[in-house]
Amino acid sequence: MRYAMKMFGLVSCLAVSACDGGEGEAGRFVGKWRAEAGTLTKVCPGEGERAETVAGDVVWIGGGNADLASTTPLTPCRLKADVSDGMASIVPGHACTTSDGAGGKVTVTFDSYTFVLLPLGNTAFEKASGQITHERKGAATACAFTQAAWYGRSVGDEATPSVSVR
């Protein structure tokens, strides 16, 4: 009986660790997520709507002063997010400014950003909106953007099987 209780305790501990990555709810997000399908839509002044296929990875790590931090195809800066009920939401007031490589700068400002895990934890849905402002030679152009994409969990460079709910 004592052996059975010890084994039950060990198995319970391992099960809890496997479910949350040992880091609470945020641990379920940590790792690389590969884009499986999605669209980034931009609307710039004087231009029609432009749609691009979402490509690249979202990589989540423990966030220091937020639950999580991430790099995404939308921004080279770390995106800070807090986690609640299986959803990572952007920390309010987040913006990222970087060089455009041609003497100007690009600023990405988010109105909203969510990354939601589906129940099995190996598929996620990302939804974002905001503004991309390109400044060059004293002139600024602001484009609105929206993005919706599905991601599958990746291990190293290999994507693990995912459940697609589309």
Buried (B, 14 or more C-beta within 10 A) or exposed (E): EEEEEEEEEEEEEEEEEEEEBEBEBBBBBBBBBBBBEBEBBBEBEEEEEEEEEBEEBBBBBBBEEBBBBBBBBBBEBBBBBBBEEBBBBBBEEBEBEEEEEEEBBBBBBBEEBBBBBBEEBBBBBBBBBBBBBBBEEEEEBEBBBBBBBBBBBBEEEEBEEBEEEE
